[in-house]
């Protein structure tokens, strides 16, 4: 049997490949990939028959259409705003238990308007509503 001769570069590539395989194995991804390759036809058939997946794909495609039309210069602004907004929403959700929220009538709502945080939140929502209306009018 002939002896294999590897260059240092090839040995490094094989080591890296083994490291990737170990990481995939530890994360469980390797098993998923193996199952997908062994049962790819059945998986695609199952996905094609699942109405919820098809509906989700249709909704996802519809949601992506406006993203494709975004001006390149606006992408960074949108990205930063989404990050800021999602962070704020997650913090707010962490602090808000829906089961403990009090009922508020008109008088209570007016009382909330004295709170600076409520004023800031309403200011954001009203500004968003104004910009949304302007964007809808552009169409």
C-alpha positions as CSV (number, residue, x, y, z in Angstrom):
1,X,0.0,0.0,0.0
2,X,1.4,3.4,-0.9
3,X,2.0,6.0,1.7
4,X,0.0,9.2,1.6
5,X,2.0,12.4,1.5
6,X,0.3,15.6,2.7
7,X,1.6,19.1,2.5
8,X,1.4,21.2,5.7
9,X,-1.4,23.2,4.1
10,X,-3.4,20.0,3.4
11,X,-2.8,18.7,7.0
12,X,-4.1,22.0,8.3
13,X,-7.2,21.8,6.1
14,X,-7.9,18.3,7.4
15,X,-7.5,19.4,11.0
16,X,-9.9,22.2,10.4
17,X,-12.4,19.9,8.7
18,X,-12.2,17.6,11.7
19,X,-12.8,20.5,14.1
20,X,-15.8,21.6,12.1
21,X,-17.2,18.0,12.2
22,X,-16.7,17.8,15.9
23,X,-18.5,21.2,16.4
24,X,-21.4,20.0,14.2
25,X,-21.6,16.8,16.1
26,X,-21.7,18.6,19.5
27,X,-24.4,21.0,18.4
28,X,-26.6,18.3,16.9
29,X,-26.4,19.9,13.5
30,X,-24.5,16.9,12.0
31,X,-27.4,14.6,12.9
32,X,-29.8,16.9,11.3
33,X,-27.7,17.2,8.1
34,X,-27.3,13.4,8.0
35,X,-31.1,12.9,8.3
36,X,-31.7,15.5,5.7
37,X,-29.4,13.8,3.2
38,X,-30.8,10.4,4.0
39,X,-34.4,11.5,3.9
40,X,-34.3,14.5,1.6
41,X,-37.0,13.4,-0.7
42,X,-39.4,12.6,2.2
43,X,-38.5,15.9,3.9
44,X,-39.3,17.9,0.8
45,X,-42.5,15.9,0.2
46,X,-43.6,16.6,3.8
47,X,-42.8,20.3,3.5
48,X,-44.6,20.5,0.2
49,X,-47.7,18.9,1.7
50,X,-47.8,20.9,4.9
51,X,-50.2,23.8,4.3
52,X,-48.9,25.8,7.2
53,X,-45.4,25.8,5.8
54,X,-46.7,26.9,2.4
55,X,-48.7,29.7,4.0
56,X,-45.7,30.8,6.0
57,X,-43.6,30.8,2.8
58,X,-46.2,32.9,1.0
59,X,-46.4,35.4,3.9
60,X,-42.6,35.5,4.1
61,X,-42.2,36.2,0.4
62,X,-44.8,39.0,0.7
63,X,-43.0,40.5,3.6
64,X,-39.7,40.4,1.7
65,X,-41.0,42.3,-1.3
66,X,-40.9,45.7,0.4
67,X,-37.5,44.8,1.8
68,X,-36.2,44.4,-1.7
69,X,-37.4,47.9,-2.6
70,X,-35.7,49.7,0.3
71,X,-33.2,52.3,-0.8
72,X,-29.6,51.2,0.0
73,X,-29.1,54.4,2.0
74,X,-32.0,53.6,4.3
75,X,-30.9,50.1,5.2
76,X,-28.5,51.2,7.9
77,X,-31.0,53.6,9.5
78,X,-33.7,50.9,9.5
79,X,-31.3,48.3,11.0
80,X,-30.3,50.7,13.8
81,X,-33.9,51.6,14.5
82,X,-35.1,48.0,14.5
83,X,-32.3,47.1,16.9
84,X,-33.2,50.0,19.2
85,X,-36.9,49.3,19.0
86,X,-36.7,45.6,19.6
87,X,-34.4,46.1,22.5
88,X,-36.8,48.6,24.1
89,X,-39.8,46.3,23.4
90,X,-38.1,43.3,25.0
91,X,-37.2,45.4,28.1
92,X,-40.8,46.6,28.3
93,X,-42.2,43.1,27.9
94,X,-39.9,41.9,30.7
95,X,-41.3,44.5,33.0
96,X,-45.0,44.1,32.0
97,X,-47.0,41.1,33.2
98,X,-50.2,41.1,31.1
99,X,-52.0,39.4,34.0
100,X,-51.2,42.3,36.3
101,X,-52.1,45.2,34.1
102,X,-54.9,47.3,35.6
103,X,-58.0,48.4,33.8
104,X,-57.8,52.0,32.9
105,X,-60.7,54.3,32.1
106,X,-60.6,57.8,30.5
107,X,-59.6,59.5,33.8
108,X,-56.9,57.0,34.4
109,X,-55.6,57.4,30.9
110,X,-55.4,61.2,31.4
111,X,-53.5,60.5,34.7
112,X,-51.0,58.4,32.8
113,X,-50.3,61.3,30.5
114,X,-48.4,63.1,33.4
115,X,-45.8,60.3,33.3
116,X,-42.7,61.1,31.3
117,X,-42.3,57.5,30.1
118,X,-45.9,57.4,28.9
119,X,-45.3,60.7,27.1
120,X,-42.2,59.4,25.4
121,X,-44.0,56.1,24.4
122,X,-47.0,58.1,23.0
123,X,-44.7,60.5,21.3
124,X,-43.0,57.5,19.5
125,X,-46.3,55.9,18.6
126,X,-47.7,59.2,17.2
127,X,-44.6,59.9,15.3
128,X,-44.6,56.4,13.9
129,X,-48.3,56.8,13.0
130,X,-47.5,60.1,11.2
131,X,-44.7,58.6,9.2
132,X,-46.8,55.5,8.4
133,X,-49.6,57.7,7.1
134,X,-47.1,59.7,5.0
135,X,-45.7,56.4,3.6
136,X,-49.1,55.1,2.8
137,X,-50.0,58.3,1.0
138,X,-46.9,58.0,-1.2
139,X,-48.3,54.7,-2.7
